[in-house]
């Protein structure tokens, strides 16, 4: 393993200027405020994992700040970063061949010792450098990681998650549990939420969607299932009915509720469902029960949409920040 992965999306998905990027991320983080109902103040000393989006920073950067502000960065030495594969089909989970990942804020060294251990289990493959550099689900987290950890000697273990066979679920969970139990290790899950619109081949619509909770609540019991399935919208312009953006909001809260369960099913297009499922399987293996529901607290602290859809011609992507805290 050698070389530095180039920041291939710098200059397009986010600025390539280190000074401007630092100021932008600092500005997003400064706007994060406490949520008393969730006991959310930053940083959260008991936080162990976050879920955060991976779109261009002008879209998802503000939402991602709520997850990153929660990280107790002073005590973390190693970060596992799990992201979905957007461009190639993977039958499992792939490791990087690089020695470091570049960002406009400075390079992030990879934990080569841990990566070698994972490779030795035969449960993980390797991604080609070209696949690594094309994928944005990992890269879009790197500047935030470099910013939040600053000069701390943090090392990265990037995992590109495809479709691991069910027969390997326990073995993968057992392998990751060893690192999860290390108090100096943190997990970051990369995922956007609902991709709505004809360009995503996703236009479900709940005409009677309830008002979503505000602020984003704990997930228990907040999204009661509706009695009728969603319609498929082709064209919508009735000003008297439930707006499409509110229906999307309902589906996203439904998706948040599903994170309490071992499988993610439903109409929502959560692109990071595979990395999230790896985390859920790990929680179930480590703590037992339905993804360890009684032993971990999974709070969603921020929810945003790239735009508010009003007609079937519109499109939107949803961005969510969540924090996982094991029970003491």
DOTIFI-76174 format. One record per residue (C-alpha): residue number from 0; x negated, y, z negated. Coordinates in Angstrom, 3 decimals, padded with zeros to 6 digits. Last residue first. Layout:
% residues N
<n = NUM&c1 = X&c2 = Y&c3 = Z>
...
***
This chain:
% residues 328
<n = 327&c1 = 023.328&c2 = 003.073&c3 = -030.044>
<n = 326&c1 = 025.763&c2 = 002.809&c3 = -027.135>
<n = 325&c1 = 024.111&c2 = 003.031&c3 = -023.730>
<n = 324&c1 = 024.474&c2 = 006.381&c3 = -021.934>
<n = 323&c1 = 025.271&c2 = 006.627&c3 = -018.229>
<n = 322&c1 = 025.606&c2 = 010.035&c3 = -016.574>
<n = 321&c1 = 027.607&c2 = 010.946&c3 = -013.480>
<n = 320&c1 = 027.368&c2 = 013.602&c3 = -010.786>
<n = 319&c1 = 029.846&c2 = 013.502&c3 = -007.917>
<n = 318&c1 = 029.848&c2 = 014.872&c3 = -004.383>
<n = 317&c1 = 032.738&c2 = 014.448&c3 = -001.951>
<n = 316&c1 = 032.379&c2 = 014.657&c3 = 001.827>
<n = 315&c1 = 034.959&c2 = 016.475&c3 = 003.951>
<n = 314&c1 = 036.572&c2 = 016.532&c3 = 007.357>
<n = 313&c1 = 039.324&c2 = 018.537&c3 = 009.025>
<n = 312&c1 = 041.387&c2 = 017.525&c3 = 012.068>
<n = 311&c1 = 043.938&c2 = 015.705&c3 = 009.931>
<n = 310&c1 = 044.858&c2 = 019.011&c3 = 008.344>
<n = 309&c1 = 044.224&c2 = 020.809&c3 = 005.034>
<n = 308&c1 = 040.812&c2 = 019.453&c3 = 004.067>
<n = 307&c1 = 038.997&c2 = 021.468&c3 = 001.415>
<n = 306&c1 = 035.282&c2 = 021.548&c3 = 002.187>
<n = 305&c1 = 032.038&c2 = 019.964&c3 = 000.938>
<n = 304&c1 = 033.945&c2 = 018.628&c3 = -002.053>
<n = 303&c1 = 032.846&c2 = 018.872&c3 = -005.695>
<n = 302&c1 = 032.944&c2 = 016.798&c3 = -008.895>
<n = 301&c1 = 030.743&c2 = 017.204&c3 = -011.951>
<n = 300&c1 = 030.343&c2 = 015.529&c3 = -015.342>
<n = 299&c1 = 031.305&c2 = 011.942&c3 = -014.702>
<n = 298&c1 = 030.844&c2 = 009.972&c3 = -017.896>
<n = 297&c1 = 029.784&c2 = 006.333&c3 = -018.229>
<n = 296&c1 = 029.387&c2 = 005.290&c3 = -021.867>
<n = 295&c1 = 027.784&c2 = 001.899&c3 = -022.400>
<n = 294&c1 = 028.350&c2 = -000.947&c3 = -024.850>
<n = 293&c1 = 032.104&c2 = -001.427&c3 = -024.725>
<n = 292&c1 = 032.272&c2 = -001.321&c3 = -020.921>
<n = 291&c1 = 029.308&c2 = -003.650&c3 = -020.474>
<n = 290&c1 = 030.061&c2 = -004.009&c3 = -016.771>
<n = 289&c1 = 033.313&c2 = -005.702&c3 = -017.724>
<n = 288&c1 = 031.948&c2 = -007.789&c3 = -020.574>
<n = 287&c1 = 028.255&c2 = -008.432&c3 = -021.136>
<n = 286&c1 = 025.555&c2 = -005.933&c3 = -022.170>
<n = 285&c1 = 022.508&c2 = -006.762&c3 = -020.049>
<n = 284&c1 = 024.086&c2 = -008.905&c3 = -017.354>
<n = 283&c1 = 027.186&c2 = -006.712&c3 = -017.031>
<n = 282&c1 = 025.066&c2 = -003.570&c3 = -017.059>
<n = 281&c1 = 022.739&c2 = -005.012&c3 = -014.407>
<n = 280&c1 = 025.709&c2 = -006.008&c3 = -012.282>
<n = 279&c1 = 027.064&c2 = -002.473&c3 = -012.583>
<n = 278&c1 = 023.681&c2 = -001.002&c3 = -011.586>
<n = 277&c1 = 023.423&c2 = -003.276&c3 = -008.545>
<n = 276&c1 = 027.027&c2 = -002.351&c3 = -007.725>
<n = 275&c1 = 026.091&c2 = 001.332&c3 = -007.776>
<n = 274&c1 = 023.246&c2 = 000.622&c3 = -005.352>
<n = 273&c1 = 025.748&c2 = -001.177&c3 = -003.072>
<n = 272&c1 = 028.557&c2 = 001.381&c3 = -003.446>
<n = 271&c1 = 026.261&c2 = 004.207&c3 = -002.384>
<n = 270&c1 = 028.308&c2 = 005.182&c3 = 000.676>
<n = 269&c1 = 031.517&c2 = 005.516&c3 = -001.323>
<n = 268&c1 = 034.155&c2 = 005.377&c3 = 001.407>
<n = 267&c1 = 037.361&c2 = 005.121&c3 = -000.650>
<n = 266&c1 = 040.096&c2 = 002.754&c3 = 000.480>
<n = 265&c1 = 039.629&c2 = 000.196&c3 = -002.241>
<n = 264&c1 = 037.083&c2 = -002.122&c3 = -003.746>
<n = 263&c1 = 033.997&c2 = -001.615&c3 = -005.869>
<n = 262&c1 = 033.258&c2 = -004.763&c3 = -007.815>
<n = 261&c1 = 032.138&c2 = -005.389&c3 = -011.402>
<n = 260&c1 = 034.601&c2 = -002.911&c3 = -012.906>
<n = 259&c1 = 034.080&c2 = 000.346&c3 = -014.785>
<n = 258&c1 = 032.927&c2 = 001.947&c3 = -011.546>
<n = 257&c1 = 036.487&c2 = 001.445&c3 = -010.327>
<n = 256&c1 = 037.585&c2 = 004.384&c3 = -012.472>
<n = 255&c1 = 035.233&c2 = 006.687&c3 = -010.586>
<n = 254&c1 = 036.682&c2 = 005.425&c3 = -007.306>
<n = 253&c1 = 040.189&c2 = 006.295&c3 = -008.486>
<n = 252&c1 = 038.865&c2 = 009.739&c3 = -009.366>
<n = 251&c1 = 037.570&c2 = 009.930&c3 = -005.800>
<n = 250&c1 = 040.910&c2 = 008.812&c3 = -004.402>
<n = 249&c1 = 042.747&c2 = 011.499&c3 = -006.393>
<n = 248&c1 = 040.354&c2 = 014.175&c3 = -005.144>
<n = 247&c1 = 040.962&c2 = 013.003&c3 = -001.595>
<n = 246&c1 = 044.711&c2 = 013.423&c3 = -002.152>
<n = 245&c1 = 044.017&c2 = 016.932&c3 = -003.459>
<n = 244&c1 = 041.993&c2 = 017.739&c3 = -000.343>
<n = 243&c1 = 044.859&c2 = 016.503&c3 = 001.827>
<n = 242&c1 = 047.222&c2 = 019.055&c3 = 000.359>
<n = 241&c1 = 050.369&c2 = 017.591&c3 = -001.251>
<n = 240&c1 = 053.387&c2 = 018.613&c3 = 000.803>
<n = 239&c1 = 054.997&c2 = 022.005&c3 = 001.400>
<n = 238&c1 = 052.425&c2 = 023.348&c3 = 003.856>
<n = 237&c1 = 053.091&c2 = 020.498&c3 = 006.293>
<n = 236&c1 = 050.135&c2 = 020.576&c3 = 008.721>
<n = 235&c1 = 048.952&c2 = 016.995&c3 = 009.010>
<n = 234&c1 = 047.726&c2 = 015.125&c3 = 012.039>
<n = 233&c1 = 046.329&c2 = 011.615&c3 = 012.193>
<n = 232&c1 = 046.738&c2 = 010.676&c3 = 008.552>
<n = 231&c1 = 046.836&c2 = 007.055&c3 = 007.480>
<n = 230&c1 = 049.312&c2 = 006.613&c3 = 004.630>
<n = 229&c1 = 048.112&c2 = 005.510&c3 = 001.238>
<n = 228&c1 = 049.658&c2 = 002.538&c3 = -000.546>
<n = 227&c1 = 052.742&c2 = 003.027&c3 = -002.760>
<n = 226&c1 = 053.065&c2 = 002.675&c3 = -006.530>
<n = 225&c1 = 050.178&c2 = 004.976&c3 = -007.367>
<n = 224&c1 = 047.406&c2 = 003.662&c3 = -009.564>
<n = 223&c1 = 046.806&c2 = 005.589&c3 = -012.801>
<n = 222&c1 = 043.585&c2 = 007.582&c3 = -012.565>
<n = 221&c1 = 042.484&c2 = 008.665&c3 = -016.028>
<n = 220&c1 = 042.584&c2 = 005.325&c3 = -017.795>
<n = 219&c1 = 039.002&c2 = 005.284&c3 = -019.009>
<n = 218&c1 = 036.797&c2 = 007.353&c3 = -016.701>
<n = 217&c1 = 035.705&c2 = 010.064&c3 = -019.080>
<n = 216&c1 = 036.993&c2 = 013.279&c3 = -017.593>
<n = 215&c1 = 035.972&c2 = 015.623&c3 = -014.766>
<n = 214&c1 = 036.982&c2 = 019.019&c3 = -016.119>
<n = 213&c1 = 039.762&c2 = 019.125&c3 = -015.047>
<n = 212&c1 = 041.970&c2 = 016.111&c3 = -014.487>
<n = 211&c1 = 043.314&c2 = 015.621&c3 = -010.963>
<n = 210&c1 = 046.847&c2 = 016.768&c3 = -010.093>
<n = 209&c1 = 048.883&c2 = 013.782&c3 = -009.019>
<n = 208&c1 = 048.838&c2 = 012.369&c3 = -005.469>
<n = 207&c1 = 052.326&c2 = 012.218&c3 = -003.963>
<n = 206&c1 = 051.491&c2 = 012.306&c3 = -000.246>
<n = 205&c1 = 048.514&c2 = 009.945&c3 = -000.765>
<n = 204&c1 = 046.457&c2 = 010.147&c3 = 002.425>
<n = 203&c1 = 043.972&c2 = 007.747&c3 = 003.995>
<n = 202&c1 = 041.933&c2 = 009.275&c3 = 006.853>
<n = 201&c1 = 038.658&c2 = 007.348&c3 = 007.108>
<n = 200&c1 = 037.117&c2 = 006.640&c3 = 010.493>
<n = 199&c1 = 034.180&c2 = 008.853&c3 = 009.373>
<n = 198&c1 = 034.567&c2 = 011.215&c3 = 012.343>
<n = 197&c1 = 038.332&c2 = 010.976&c3 = 011.787>
<n = 196&c1 = 038.002&c2 = 012.538&c3 = 008.379>
<n = 195&c1 = 037.104&c2 = 011.766&c3 = 004.770>
<n = 194&c1 = 033.740&c2 = 010.625&c3 = 003.429>
<n = 193&c1 = 034.587&c2 = 009.933&c3 = -000.223>
<n = 192&c1 = 031.622&c2 = 009.716&c3 = -002.608>
<n = 191&c1 = 027.938&c2 = 010.434&c3 = -002.080>
<n = 190&c1 = 025.470&c2 = 008.088&c3 = -003.689>
<n = 189&c1 = 021.919&c2 = 007.863&c3 = -005.017>
<n = 188&c1 = 021.484&c2 = 005.999&c3 = -008.305>
<n = 187&c1 = 018.727&c2 = 007.170&c3 = -010.651>
<n = 186&c1 = 017.379&c2 = 004.857&c3 = -013.380>
<n = 185&c1 = 015.044&c2 = 005.886&c3 = -016.231>
<n = 184&c1 = 012.119&c2 = 004.038&c3 = -017.839>
<n = 183&c1 = 010.239&c2 = 005.210&c3 = -020.962>
<n = 182&c1 = 012.579&c2 = 003.358&c3 = -023.342>
<n = 181&c1 = 011.740&c2 = 000.040&c3 = -021.592>
<n = 180&c1 = 014.881&c2 = -002.091&c3 = -021.779>
<n = 179&c1 = 015.821&c2 = -001.156&c3 = -018.210>
<n = 178&c1 = 012.453&c2 = -002.467&c3 = -017.028>
<n = 177&c1 = 013.057&c2 = -006.023&c3 = -018.183>
<n = 176&c1 = 016.702&c2 = -005.715&c3 = -017.187>
<n = 175&c1 = 015.618&c2 = -005.180&c3 = -013.559>
<n = 174&c1 = 014.381&c2 = -008.761&c3 = -013.227>
<n = 173&c1 = 017.380&c2 = -010.246&c3 = -015.017>
<n = 172&c1 = 019.736&c2 = -008.238&c3 = -012.796>
<n = 171&c1 = 017.954&c2 = -009.406&c3 = -009.647>
<n = 170&c1 = 018.097&c2 = -013.026&c3 = -010.811>
<n = 169&c1 = 021.744&c2 = -012.738&c3 = -011.831>
<n = 168&c1 = 022.829&c2 = -011.255&c3 = -008.497>
<n = 167&c1 = 020.711&c2 = -013.552&c3 = -006.315>
<n = 166&c1 = 023.492&c2 = -015.959&c3 = -005.278>
<n = 165&c1 = 025.698&c2 = -012.980&c3 = -004.465>
<n = 164&c1 = 023.395&c2 = -012.144&c3 = -001.579>
<n = 163&c1 = 021.852&c2 = -008.648&c3 = -001.677>
<n = 162&c1 = 023.499&c2 = -006.314&c3 = 000.845>
<n = 161&c1 = 021.332&c2 = -003.254&c3 = 001.430>
<n = 160&c1 = 019.589&c2 = -001.311&c3 = -001.300>
<n = 159&c1 = 016.472&c2 = 000.758&c3 = -000.657>
<n = 158&c1 = 014.527&c2 = 000.666&c3 = -003.927>
<n = 157&c1 = 012.111&c2 = 003.443&c3 = -004.889>
<n = 156&c1 = 009.918&c2 = 002.852&c3 = -007.980>
<n = 155&c1 = 008.499&c2 = 006.241&c3 = -008.972>
<n = 154&c1 = 005.828&c2 = 007.320&c3 = -011.440>
<n = 153&c1 = 006.098&c2 = 010.150&c3 = -013.962>
<n = 152&c1 = 002.961&c2 = 011.834&c3 = -015.312>
<n = 151&c1 = 004.807&c2 = 014.919&c3 = -016.479>
<n = 150&c1 = 003.718&c2 = 018.042&c3 = -014.582>
<n = 149&c1 = 007.259&c2 = 018.926&c3 = -013.602>
<n = 148&c1 = 009.696&c2 = 016.160&c3 = -014.490>
<n = 147&c1 = 012.764&c2 = 018.138&c3 = -013.459>
<n = 146&c1 = 011.231&c2 = 019.703&c3 = -010.343>
<n = 145&c1 = 009.503&c2 = 016.573&c3 = -009.009>
<n = 144&c1 = 012.658&c2 = 014.532&c3 = -009.544>
<n = 143&c1 = 014.819&c2 = 017.243&c3 = -007.949>
<n = 142&c1 = 012.430&c2 = 017.426&c3 = -004.985>
<n = 141&c1 = 012.575&c2 = 013.615&c3 = -004.618>
<n = 140&c1 = 016.330&c2 = 013.102&c3 = -004.757>
<n = 139&c1 = 017.012&c2 = 013.974&c3 = -001.107>
<n = 138&c1 = 014.259&c2 = 011.580&c3 = -000.063>
<n = 137&c1 = 015.969&c2 = 008.440&c3 = -001.348>
<n = 136&c1 = 019.297&c2 = 008.729&c3 = 000.473>
<n = 135&c1 = 017.580&c2 = 010.395&c3 = 003.443>
<n = 134&c1 = 016.220&c2 = 007.332&c3 = 005.253>
<n = 133&c1 = 014.085&c2 = 008.052&c3 = 008.327>
<n = 132&c1 = 010.795&c2 = 008.029&c3 = 006.421>
<n = 131&c1 = 011.403&c2 = 004.640&c3 = 004.812>
<n = 130&c1 = 012.642&c2 = 003.112&c3 = 008.055>
<n = 129&c1 = 009.492&c2 = 004.314&c3 = 009.841>
<n = 128&c1 = 007.319&c2 = 002.999&c3 = 006.994>
<n = 127&c1 = 008.885&c2 = -000.449&c3 = 007.466>
<n = 126&c1 = 010.864&c2 = -001.660&c3 = 004.508>
<n = 125&c1 = 009.583&c2 = -004.421&c3 = 002.258>
<n = 124&c1 = 011.557&c2 = -007.374&c3 = 000.885>
<n = 123&c1 = 012.670&c2 = -008.031&c3 = -002.679>
<n = 122&c1 = 013.684&c2 = -011.207&c3 = -004.505>
<n = 121&c1 = 010.341&c2 = -012.940&c3 = -003.914>
<n = 120&c1 = 009.516&c2 = -012.279&c3 = -007.599>
<n = 119&c1 = 006.000&c2 = -011.202&c3 = -006.641>
<n = 118&c1 = 007.303&c2 = -008.166&c3 = -004.767>
<n = 117&c1 = 008.864&c2 = -006.915&c3 = -007.989>
<n = 116&c1 = 005.573&c2 = -007.271&c3 = -009.849>
<n = 115&c1 = 003.710&c2 = -005.504&c3 = -007.037>
<n = 114&c1 = 006.243&c2 = -002.656&c3 = -007.199>
<n = 113&c1 = 005.663&c2 = -002.410&c3 = -010.951>
<n = 112&c1 = 001.906&c2 = -002.119&c3 = -010.487>
<n = 111&c1 = 002.244&c2 = 000.325&c3 = -007.590>
<n = 110&c1 = 004.327&c2 = 002.778&c3 = -009.588>
<n = 109&c1 = 004.678&c2 = 005.323&c3 = -006.787>
<n = 108&c1 = 003.014&c2 = 008.704&c3 = -007.114>
<n = 107&c1 = 005.202&c2 = 011.795&c3 = -006.544>
<n = 106&c1 = 003.565&c2 = 014.416&c3 = -004.317>
<n = 105&c1 = 003.960&c2 = 018.150&c3 = -004.750>
<n = 104&c1 = 006.757&c2 = 020.722&c3 = -004.667>
<n = 103&c1 = 007.208&c2 = 020.567&c3 = -000.878>
<n = 102&c1 = 007.724&c2 = 016.816&c3 = -001.401>
<n = 101&c1 = 005.586&c2 = 013.783&c3 = -000.569>
<n = 100&c1 = 006.197&c2 = 010.233&c3 = -001.732>
<n = 99&c1 = 003.223&c2 = 008.204&c3 = -002.930>
<n = 98&c1 = 001.485&c2 = 004.860&c3 = -002.380>
<n = 97&c1 = 003.634&c2 = 003.888&c3 = 000.590>
<n = 96&c1 = 004.815&c2 = 000.387&c3 = 001.436>
<n = 95&c1 = 008.259&c2 = 000.923&c3 = -000.097>
<n = 94&c1 = 010.393&c2 = -001.902&c3 = -001.469>
<n = 93&c1 = 013.544&c2 = -003.339&c3 = 000.103>
<n = 92&c1 = 016.688&c2 = -004.797&c3 = -001.470>
<n = 91&c1 = 018.716&c2 = -007.496&c3 = 000.284>
<n = 90&c1 = 020.262&c2 = -008.350&c3 = 003.636>
<n = 89&c1 = 019.302&c2 = -004.947&c3 = 004.994>
<n = 88&c1 = 021.033&c2 = -003.398&c3 = 007.977>
<n = 87&c1 = 019.264&c2 = -000.312&c3 = 009.257>
<n = 86&c1 = 020.228&c2 = 003.372&c3 = 009.436>
<n = 85&c1 = 022.127&c2 = 004.334&c3 = 006.281>
<n = 84&c1 = 020.424&c2 = 002.148&c3 = 003.671>
<n = 83&c1 = 021.767&c2 = 002.933&c3 = 000.220>
<n = 82&c1 = 019.649&c2 = 004.421&c3 = -002.587>
<n = 81&c1 = 018.132&c2 = 003.202&c3 = -005.845>
<n = 80&c1 = 015.476&c2 = 005.312&c3 = -007.596>
<n = 79&c1 = 013.744&c2 = 003.637&c3 = -010.556>
<n = 78&c1 = 011.889&c2 = 006.270&c3 = -012.566>
<n = 77&c1 = 008.848&c2 = 005.673&c3 = -014.796>
<n = 76&c1 = 007.220&c2 = 007.777&c3 = -017.515>
<n = 75&c1 = 010.256&c2 = 009.251&c3 = -019.277>
<n = 74&c1 = 009.933&c2 = 010.854&c3 = -022.728>
<n = 73&c1 = 009.811&c2 = 014.531&c3 = -021.780>
<n = 72&c1 = 012.355&c2 = 014.142&c3 = -018.962>
<n = 71&c1 = 015.438&c2 = 013.626&c3 = -021.126>
<n = 70&c1 = 017.625&c2 = 013.721&c3 = -017.966>
<n = 69&c1 = 020.918&c2 = 015.634&c3 = -018.328>
<n = 68&c1 = 019.904&c2 = 018.530&c3 = -016.078>
<n = 67&c1 = 019.488&c2 = 016.046&c3 = -013.240>
<n = 66&c1 = 023.103&c2 = 014.933&c3 = -013.335>
<n = 65&c1 = 024.574&c2 = 018.434&c3 = -013.405>
<n = 64&c1 = 022.067&c2 = 019.622&c3 = -010.794>
<n = 63&c1 = 023.435&c2 = 017.104&c3 = -008.290>
<n = 62&c1 = 026.636&c2 = 019.143&c3 = -007.947>
<n = 61&c1 = 024.764&c2 = 022.345&c3 = -007.026>
<n = 60&c1 = 022.508&c2 = 020.535&c3 = -004.516>
<n = 59&c1 = 025.348&c2 = 018.769&c3 = -002.718>
<n = 58&c1 = 026.261&c2 = 021.068&c3 = 000.173>
<n = 57&c1 = 023.461&c2 = 023.643&c3 = 000.527>
<n = 56&c1 = 021.136&c2 = 020.908&c3 = -000.711>
<n = 55&c1 = 021.769&c2 = 018.650&c3 = 002.262>
<n = 54&c1 = 023.472&c2 = 015.451&c3 = 001.139>
<n = 53&c1 = 022.167&c2 = 012.935&c3 = -001.419>
<n = 52&c1 = 024.597&c2 = 012.839&c3 = -004.322>
<n = 51&c1 = 023.923&c2 = 011.950&c3 = -007.991>
<n = 50&c1 = 024.504&c2 = 008.955&c3 = -010.267>
<n = 49&c1 = 022.504&c2 = 009.042&c3 = -013.476>
<n = 48&c1 = 020.831&c2 = 006.522&c3 = -015.754>
<n = 47&c1 = 019.523&c2 = 006.156&c3 = -019.324>
<n = 46&c1 = 020.863&c2 = 009.224&c3 = -021.111>
<n = 45&c1 = 020.328&c2 = 009.048&c3 = -024.898>
<n = 44&c1 = 018.438&c2 = 012.347&c3 = -025.221>
<n = 43&c1 = 020.993&c2 = 014.183&c3 = -023.123>
<n = 42&c1 = 019.280&c2 = 017.322&c3 = -021.795>
<n = 41&c1 = 021.542&c2 = 019.133&c3 = -021.623>
<n = 40&c1 = 024.866&c2 = 019.191&c3 = -023.418>
<n = 39&c1 = 027.759&c2 = 016.873&c3 = -022.657>
<n = 38&c1 = 029.750&c2 = 015.707&c3 = -025.659>
<n = 37&c1 = 032.416&c2 = 014.825&c3 = -023.065>
<n = 36&c1 = 035.123&c2 = 017.153&c3 = -024.387>
<n = 35&c1 = 032.427&c2 = 019.731&c3 = -025.194>
<n = 34&c1 = 031.338&c2 = 020.100&c3 = -021.543>
<n = 33&c1 = 028.138&c2 = 022.158&c3 = -021.700>
<n = 32&c1 = 027.089&c2 = 024.362&c3 = -018.753>
<n = 31&c1 = 024.978&c2 = 023.749&c3 = -015.640>
<n = 30&c1 = 024.418&c2 = 027.056&c3 = -013.821>
<n = 29&c1 = 020.730&c2 = 027.183&c3 = -014.747>
<n = 28&c1 = 020.223&c2 = 023.852&c3 = -012.963>
<n = 27&c1 = 021.367&c2 = 025.252&c3 = -009.614>
<n = 26&c1 = 019.118&c2 = 028.300&c3 = -009.925>
<n = 25&c1 = 016.100&c2 = 026.188&c3 = -010.868>
<n = 24&c1 = 016.737&c2 = 024.073&c3 = -007.782>
<n = 23&c1 = 016.825&c2 = 027.119&c3 = -005.500>
<n = 22&c1 = 013.786&c2 = 028.758&c3 = -007.112>
<n = 21&c1 = 011.740&c2 = 025.587&c3 = -006.705>
<n = 20&c1 = 012.839&c2 = 025.228&c3 = -003.088>
<n = 19&c1 = 011.969&c2 = 028.835&c3 = -002.297>
<n = 18&c1 = 008.496&c2 = 028.465&c3 = -003.792>
<n = 17&c1 = 007.834&c2 = 025.111&c3 = -002.138>
<n = 16&c1 = 008.951&c2 = 026.277&c3 = 001.289>
<n = 15&c1 = 010.142&c2 = 023.297&c3 = 003.341>
<n = 14&c1 = 013.758&c2 = 024.260&c3 = 002.720>
<n = 13&c1 = 016.396&c2 = 021.568&c3 = 002.488>
<n = 12&c1 = 018.243&c2 = 019.329&c3 = 004.941>
<n = 11&c1 = 016.357&c2 = 020.888&c3 = 007.852>
<n = 10&c1 = 012.931&c2 = 022.205&c3 = 006.866>
<n = 9&c1 = 012.206&c2 = 019.231&c3 = 004.644>
<n = 8&c1 = 013.959&c2 = 016.134&c3 = 005.972>
<n = 7&c1 = 010.767&c2 = 014.257&c3 = 006.870>
<n = 6&c1 = 009.032&c2 = 014.757&c3 = 003.525>
<n = 5&c1 = 006.138&c2 = 012.560&c3 = 004.659>
<n = 4&c1 = 005.468&c2 = 009.315&c3 = 002.808>
<n = 3&c1 = 001.939&c2 = 009.418&c3 = 001.453>
<n = 2&c1 = -000.621&c2 = 006.781&c3 = 002.307>
<n = 1&c1 = -001.406&c2 = 003.353&c3 = 000.990>
<n = 0&c1 = 000.000&c2 = 000.000&c3 = 000.000>
***
